[in-house]
Amino acid sequence: MKRLLAALLLLAAPIIQLAVAQPALAAGTSRAALQIRGADVSSLAKSEALGGVYRDARGRKGDALRILSRAGLNYVRLKVWVDPADGYNTTTQVLDLARRVKAQGMKLLVDFHYSDTWADPGKQFKPAAWESLPFDRLRQAVYDHTYDVLDALRRQGTTADMVQVGNEINGGLLWPDGSTSTWPNTAALLNAGYDAVKRVSGSTKVVLHLADGGDNGLYRWWFDNANANGVRYDVIGMSYYAYWHGTLETFRANINDVAGRYGKPVVVVETAYPFTTADDDGWANIITSGEPYPGYRATPEGQAAMLAGVADIVRQVPGGLGLGLFTWEATWTGVPGNGWDPADPSSGNAWENQALFGYDDRALPAMEVLGHL
């Protein structure tokens, strides 16, 4: 009898762990599956080229996209740079990865940075090839680049399902021309991207993406101005990292307010949480605290619980307007050479402790939790 009981407990362990990572539900309630259970895997092509290995939870080596799909994820996010120094995150890799994404039955979000490197609230650098363009030609370059990438995807049978026109564009894009200090210019560039998306595929949804998901003042200011200047879009995208962007409650208040105020679906296109404080590549991690957010340790269980908590907030957005979430750079493990700076092969990865694969290359519990949200 003791042996039988031990065997039953061993079989039930994964279910018990999953239940622990999920917030409790009120009696008599059911949890609808999120439309989007996604991961950004923009670093994957370079990781694989440099020898990166991915394993499922049982240790079996395999295709990272297949492992994600079999865990229940249904959406992949890929960024696009214009002419990066290392030649990655270009149209070539997006086309190749898109074929693999669609072969797994997953959907695709394409994230245009309109830069040769990272674009975020602190920097929106023009691509070198666009530096000297007058504004009308800059607007045309946005249209042409957006159209060319998306049309190539369509022609190979992997049409993008969603598209971000810009990445974390709190202060606009393509500075200084597209800065929000001159909203008519910001609007013209964003609408050029929107028009290109819709010309390729009228059913593809256009996302406008800001960081600081707990900052309601920012979101009201930004989208009030966007609407006043005729910016066209379908979905509001947010970054929300609990250790940077305010409490879970301020995030809840903002996402609920934004959805109701603008009547648009909302999606968290970036979130993440560490599963350890340890380093794997000799490059200091960005998040090193043992408890980056109160009550959520930097452990595999803490990572899973945080993703589940963010997901439940998105699920509870009134009117069913919460679409889901993407965990950011789920496959960016500590592979030598696959660092943060495309111009510096010696740079390391400060994010590997927030991936969905552990330092033994195995899928972490958070992956299974995310796949069943």
Backbone torsions as a table, in degrees:
resi	resn	phi	psi	omega
1	MET	NA	-42.2	179.5
2	LYS	-62.7	-39.7	178.7
3	ARG	-65.3	-39.3	178.9
4	LEU	-64.1	-44.5	179.5
5	LEU	-62.5	-42.2	179.5
6	ALA	-62.2	-40.6	179.3
7	ALA	-64.5	-41.1	179.3
8	LEU	-64.7	-40.6	178.5
9	LEU	-65.0	-37.3	178.8
10	LEU	-63.8	-42.3	178.2
11	LEU	-65.7	-34.2	-176.0
12	ALA	-83.0	-11.5	-173.2
13	ALA	-55.4	-45.5	179.8
14	PRO	-61.4	-36.0	179.7
15	ILE	-67.8	-40.9	179.1
16	ILE	-63.3	-44.2	179.9
17	GLN	-61.7	-40.9	179.4
18	LEU	-63.3	-41.3	-179.2
19	ALA	-65.5	-37.6	179.6
20	VAL	-63.6	-37.4	-176.5
21	ALA	-74.8	-15.6	-176.9
22	GLN	-98.7	139.5	174.2
23	PRO	-62.3	146.3	-179.6
24	ALA	-67.7	148.0	177.4
25	LEU	-103.5	147.9	176.2
26	ALA	-65.5	149.8	-179.6
27	ALA	-57.4	135.3	176.0
28	GLY	83.3	3.0	179.9
29	THR	-103.0	157.8	175.1
30	SER	-125.7	157.8	-175.3
31	ARG	-110.4	112.1	178.2
32	ALA	-71.9	141.9	178.5
33	ALA	-67.9	140.2	175.5
34	LEU	-68.5	144.5	177.1
35	GLN	-64.8	-35.5	-177.2
36	ILE	-120.0	117.4	174.0
37	ARG	-124.2	88.1	-164.0
38	GLY	-121.6	171.6	177.0
39	ALA	-144.1	137.7	168.7
40	ASP	-83.3	126.8	-179.9
41	VAL	-128.3	36.7	-174.6
42	SER	-59.7	-27.2	-178.8
43	SER	-84.2	-3.1	-169.0
44	LEU	-63.6	-45.8	-175.8
45	ALA	-58.7	-43.9	-179.8
46	LYS	-69.3	-40.1	178.0
47	SER	-58.5	-47.4	-179.9
48	GLU	-63.0	-41.0	-179.5
49	ALA	-62.8	-28.1	-178.3
50	LEU	-97.8	10.3	174.3
51	GLY	98.4	11.4	178.7
52	GLY	-60.3	139.5	-177.9
53	VAL	-120.6	142.7	179.4
54	TYR	-130.7	138.4	-178.1
55	ARG	-131.7	150.3	174.8
56	ASP	-76.3	-178.9	-174.3
57	ALA	-63.9	-20.8	-179.9
58	ARG	-92.7	0.5	176.4
59	GLY	93.3	6.8	-179.2
60	ARG	-83.3	124.9	-179.1
61	LYS	-67.3	140.3	-179.2
62	GLY	-169.6	-177.7	176.5
63	ASP	-69.2	125.0	-177.8
64	ALA	-56.9	-39.4	-179.3
65	LEU	-66.0	-38.5	177.7
66	ARG	-66.7	-40.3	178.1
67	ILE	-61.7	-44.0	177.8
68	LEU	-62.1	-45.4	-178.1
69	SER	-64.3	-44.0	-179.4
70	ARG	-66.3	-23.9	176.0
71	ALA	-78.8	-9.6	176.6
72	GLY	112.8	-2.5	177.3
73	LEU	-70.9	146.3	-174.2
74	ASN	-129.6	6.8	-177.1
75	TYR	-146.5	143.2	176.8
76	VAL	-127.1	140.5	177.7
77	ARG	-113.0	131.9	179.7
78	LEU	-129.9	130.3	177.1
79	LYS	-87.2	156.0	177.4
80	VAL	-127.7	122.9	169.1
81	TRP	-102.5	162.9	-175.4
82	VAL	-82.6	-59.8	-178.9
83	ASP	-144.9	69.3	-175.8
84	PRO	-70.5	156.5	-175.2
85	ALA	-63.1	-32.9	-176.3
86	ASP	-94.1	-2.5	178.2
87	GLY	77.7	8.8	178.0
88	TYR	-103.8	165.6	-176.6
89	ASN	60.8	38.4	175.2
90	THR	-110.1	178.8	179.6
91	THR	-55.0	-38.4	-177.4
92	THR	-57.5	-50.9	-179.7
93	GLN	-68.9	-36.9	179.6
94	VAL	-61.8	-42.3	178.7
95	LEU	-62.2	-44.4	-178.9
96	ASP	-65.3	-47.3	-179.8
97	LEU	-67.1	-35.0	179.1
98	ALA	-61.3	-39.3	176.8
99	ARG	-60.0	-42.7	-179.2
100	ARG	-69.5	-39.3	178.6
101	VAL	-60.4	-49.5	-177.2
102	LYS	-68.5	-31.4	177.4
103	ALA	-64.3	-25.3	176.2
104	GLN	-87.0	2.0	-179.7
105	GLY	78.3	18.0	-178.5
106	MET	-99.0	160.1	178.1
107	LYS	-95.9	167.9	-170.4
108	LEU	-129.7	128.2	169.7
109	LEU	-111.0	123.7	178.2
110	VAL	-102.7	128.1	-173.9
111	ASP	-111.6	102.2	179.8
112	PHE	-83.0	121.1	175.5
113	HIS	-90.8	-18.8	-176.9
114	TYR	50.9	49.9	-177.9
115	SER	-160.5	167.4	172.6
116	ASP	-90.3	-4.6	-178.0
117	THR	-150.1	-166.8	-175.4
118	TRP	-58.4	132.9	170.1
119	ALA	-115.3	129.6	-178.1
120	ASP	-158.8	-175.7	-175.6
121	PRO	-58.0	-25.5	-177.7
122	GLY	-92.8	-9.5	-178.1
123	LYS	-159.4	130.7	175.6
124	GLN	-136.3	71.3	-174.2
125	PHE	-78.5	136.0	175.3
126	LYS	-66.2	149.8	168.5
127	PRO	-61.0	146.7	-177.8
128	ALA	-55.7	-37.3	-177.6
129	ALA	-69.3	-15.3	-177.4
130	TRP	-106.8	-0.5	-170.7
131	GLU	-54.4	-43.0	-172.6
132	SER	-99.6	9.3	-177.2
133	LEU	-71.8	137.0	169.4
134	PRO	-66.7	164.3	-169.2
135	PHE	-58.9	-42.8	-178.7
136	ASP	-61.2	-38.4	178.7
137	ARG	-74.9	-30.5	175.2
138	LEU	-64.4	-44.6	177.0
139	ARG	-60.2	-40.9	178.2
140	GLN	-66.4	-35.7	178.4
141	ALA	-64.2	-39.5	176.0
142	VAL	-60.7	-46.6	179.8
143	TYR	-61.2	-50.2	-174.7
144	ASP	-63.7	-45.1	-179.5
145	HIS	-62.8	-46.2	179.6
146	THR	-61.3	-47.4	-179.1
147	TYR	-62.4	-46.1	-175.2
148	ASP	-61.7	-45.4	179.9
149	VAL	-64.0	-47.9	-175.4
150	LEU	-71.1	-35.3	178.0
151	ASP	-67.9	-36.4	175.5
152	ALA	-62.6	-40.1	175.4
153	LEU	-62.9	-44.0	179.9
154	ARG	-62.3	-44.1	-176.2
155	ARG	-66.2	-26.4	176.7
156	GLN	-91.9	6.8	175.3
157	GLY	83.0	22.9	-179.2
158	THR	-129.4	52.2	-177.5
159	THR	-53.6	136.0	177.4
160	ALA	-66.0	139.1	178.7
161	ASP	-88.1	-34.0	175.6
162	MET	-139.6	153.7	-179.7
163	VAL	-140.2	131.7	170.8
164	GLN	-91.6	122.4	172.0
165	VAL	-91.6	86.5	-176.8
166	GLY	99.9	156.9	-177.3
167	ASN	-125.3	120.2	-180.0
168	GLU	49.1	60.1	-171.4
169	ILE	-92.0	45.1	177.2
170	ASN	-50.9	-43.8	-178.2
171	GLY	-105.8	20.2	-178.2
172	GLY	94.3	-159.2	-176.2
173	LEU	-145.7	162.9	175.8
174	LEU	49.9	56.1	-178.2
175	TRP	-63.2	148.8	-1.4
176	PRO	-85.5	-12.5	-171.7
177	ASP	-58.7	-42.4	-175.5
178	GLY	-99.1	17.0	178.3
179	SER	-62.5	148.5	177.4
180	THR	-71.4	-0.4	169.6
181	SER	-69.9	-14.7	174.8
182	THR	-133.2	82.5	-172.6
183	TRP	-58.4	-38.0	178.1
184	PRO	-57.2	-36.4	176.7
185	ASN	-69.1	-44.2	177.1
186	THR	-55.7	-46.8	-178.7
187	ALA	-62.9	-41.1	-178.4
188	ALA	-63.2	-41.1	179.5
189	LEU	-69.1	-43.6	179.1
190	LEU	-64.2	-39.9	179.4
191	ASN	-70.4	-29.0	173.8
192	ALA	-63.2	-42.8	176.1
193	GLY	-64.5	-44.1	178.6
194	TYR	-58.0	-46.8	-177.8
195	ASP	-62.3	-38.0	178.6
196	ALA	-65.5	-43.0	178.3
197	VAL	-57.8	-49.6	-173.9
198	LYS	-71.9	-27.4	176.6
199	ARG	-66.8	-37.0	178.4
200	VAL	-72.9	-44.3	-176.9
201	SER	-155.1	112.3	-179.9
202	GLY	-65.4	-20.1	-178.0
203	SER	-88.9	-11.7	178.8
204	THR	-71.8	131.8	-177.4
205	LYS	-88.4	135.7	179.7
206	VAL	-97.8	127.3	-178.3
207	VAL	-109.0	135.1	168.5
208	LEU	-108.0	126.0	-164.5
209	HIS	-119.9	121.5	172.8
210	LEU	-113.8	156.8	171.4
211	ALA	-87.0	-167.4	172.2
212	ASP	55.5	58.5	-173.8
213	GLY	-63.6	-10.4	177.0
214	GLY	-98.7	4.9	-173.7
215	ASP	-100.7	91.4	-176.4
216	ASN	-66.4	-35.3	178.5
217	GLY	-60.2	-42.7	177.5
218	LEU	-60.0	-49.1	-175.1
219	TYR	-65.8	-40.6	177.9
220	ARG	-65.2	-45.0	178.8
221	TRP	-59.9	-46.3	-173.5
222	TRP	-68.3	-51.4	-175.2
223	PHE	-76.1	-26.6	170.2
224	ASP	-61.1	-45.4	178.6
225	ASN	-67.6	-40.1	178.5
226	ALA	-60.1	-45.8	179.7
227	ASN	-65.7	-40.6	-179.7
228	ALA	-64.6	-25.3	-178.8
229	ASN	-103.0	13.1	172.6
230	GLY	73.2	26.7	178.1
231	VAL	-71.7	133.0	-178.0
232	ARG	-101.6	136.1	179.8
233	TYR	-164.6	166.5	-178.6
234	ASP	-114.7	-33.1	-171.0
235	VAL	-137.4	143.5	173.7
236	ILE	-96.7	124.5	178.7
237	GLY	-105.8	146.4	-178.2
238	MET	-133.2	147.0	159.8
239	SER	-99.1	133.0	172.5
240	TYR	-139.8	109.3	172.5
241	TYR	-113.6	116.7	-170.6
242	ALA	-60.4	-28.6	-178.8
243	TYR	-81.7	-6.7	178.6
244	TRP	-120.9	-33.7	-161.8
245	HIS	-110.5	27.5	176.5
246	GLY	96.2	174.0	-176.0
247	THR	-71.9	164.9	175.1
248	LEU	-59.5	-34.1	-179.7
249	GLU	-71.8	-37.6	176.6
250	THR	-68.5	-34.6	174.7
251	PHE	-63.5	-44.9	178.4
252	ARG	-59.3	-46.1	-178.7
253	ALA	-62.2	-40.4	-177.9
254	ASN	-70.1	-48.2	-176.3
255	ILE	-64.8	-36.4	177.1
256	ASN	-66.8	-43.1	-179.3
257	ASP	-64.8	-45.2	-177.4
258	VAL	-63.4	-44.4	179.5
259	ALA	-60.4	-45.3	-178.7
260	GLY	-71.8	-39.7	-176.2
261	ARG	-66.6	-39.5	-174.9
262	TYR	-107.0	-7.2	175.9
263	GLY	64.1	31.2	-178.4
264	LYS	-118.5	148.4	171.4
265	PRO	-62.7	153.1	-179.6
266	VAL	-126.5	145.2	178.0
267	VAL	-142.2	138.1	173.9
268	VAL	-85.7	105.1	-176.8
269	VAL	-86.8	-9.7	173.9
270	GLU	-145.7	126.7	167.1
271	THR	-157.0	162.0	179.1
272	ALA	-171.6	170.1	176.4
273	TYR	-161.4	145.2	-177.4
274	PRO	-76.1	148.3	175.2
275	PHE	-105.4	-3.0	178.9
276	THR	-162.5	163.3	171.7
277	THR	-99.8	-5.7	-176.6
278	ALA	-73.4	159.3	177.6
279	ASP	-106.5	148.9	-176.6
280	ASP	-121.9	-8.4	-174.1
281	ASP	-135.3	8.8	178.5
282	GLY	79.6	5.1	178.3
283	TRP	-114.8	124.5	-172.9
284	ALA	-55.8	135.0	177.8
285	ASN	-75.8	154.2	178.6
286	ILE	-68.9	-44.5	-178.6
287	ILE	-108.2	118.2	-176.3
288	THR	-124.0	-4.3	-179.1
289	SER	-69.1	145.2	176.6
290	GLY	-72.0	-18.9	177.1
291	GLU	-143.0	78.3	-175.0
292	PRO	-61.6	-28.8	176.5
293	TYR	-131.4	135.4	-174.6
294	PRO	-53.3	127.6	176.9
295	GLY	89.8	-3.6	-179.0
296	TYR	-126.7	101.9	-179.4
297	ARG	-73.0	157.0	175.1
298	ALA	-81.9	72.2	-179.7
299	THR	-135.4	166.0	175.5
300	PRO	-55.8	-39.1	179.1
301	GLU	-69.5	-38.0	177.9
302	GLY	-65.9	-40.4	176.8
303	GLN	-60.0	-48.1	-179.5
304	ALA	-62.0	-41.6	-178.4
305	ALA	-66.4	-38.8	179.3
306	MET	-65.0	-45.2	178.4
307	LEU	-61.0	-39.9	178.1
308	ALA	-65.3	-37.6	179.2
309	GLY	-66.2	-44.0	176.9
310	VAL	-62.9	-42.3	-179.5
311	ALA	-61.5	-40.5	-179.3
312	ASP	-65.0	-34.7	176.0
313	ILE	-64.5	-43.8	178.5
314	VAL	-63.4	-41.8	-179.4
315	ARG	-61.5	-32.4	-174.9
316	GLN	-89.5	6.0	176.7
317	VAL	-60.0	129.2	-176.8
318	PRO	-57.0	148.3	176.7
319	GLY	76.1	11.4	-179.3
320	GLY	65.9	24.3	-175.3
321	LEU	-86.0	-3.7	177.0
322	GLY	-86.4	112.6	-173.6
323	LEU	-83.2	-38.4	-177.5
324	GLY	152.4	-154.8	-175.9
325	LEU	-153.4	158.7	173.0
326	PHE	-121.0	130.9	170.6
327	THR	-86.0	136.1	-168.2
328	TRP	-85.7	130.9	177.0
329	GLU	51.6	58.9	-177.3
330	ALA	-66.1	-21.7	-176.9
331	THR	-110.4	11.7	-177.1
332	TRP	-84.2	76.7	-179.8
333	THR	-87.1	175.6	-173.2
334	GLY	-80.6	66.2	179.9
335	VAL	-93.0	121.6	-179.8
336	PRO	-54.4	131.7	-179.4
337	GLY	96.0	-16.9	-179.1
338	ASN	-100.8	60.8	-177.2
339	GLY	-91.4	-174.3	-172.5
340	TRP	-77.0	-25.1	-173.2
341	ASP	-102.3	110.9	-177.9
342	PRO	-64.9	-18.0	-179.9
343	ALA	-92.3	-3.6	-174.9
344	ASP	-134.3	96.5	-178.7
345	PRO	-60.9	-18.8	-179.7
346	SER	-84.5	-9.0	-179.7
347	SER	-68.6	150.6	-178.7
348	GLY	-103.7	-174.1	-177.4
349	ASN	-109.9	118.5	180.0
350	ALA	-92.4	11.5	-171.0
351	TRP	-121.2	-3.1	-170.1
352	GLU	-62.7	-21.8	178.2
353	ASN	-81.5	7.6	175.3
354	GLN	-122.3	8.0	177.2
355	ALA	-70.7	175.1	175.3
356	LEU	-97.7	7.2	174.5
357	PHE	-122.1	134.5	-177.0
358	GLY	-79.2	-177.2	-178.1
359	TYR	-72.9	-9.5	170.7
360	ASP	-95.8	10.8	178.7
361	ASP	73.1	3.3	-177.4
362	ARG	-86.3	148.7	173.8
363	ALA	-60.0	135.1	-179.8
364	LEU	-88.2	162.1	179.3
365	PRO	-55.3	-31.8	-179.5
366	ALA	-59.1	-29.2	-179.8
367	MET	-64.2	-46.4	179.5
368	GLU	-65.6	-38.7	177.5
369	VAL	-63.1	-48.2	179.7
370	LEU	-60.4	-38.8	-178.6
371	GLY	-68.4	-16.2	-178.3
372	HIS	-118.9	21.6	179.3
373	LEU	-74.7	NA	NA
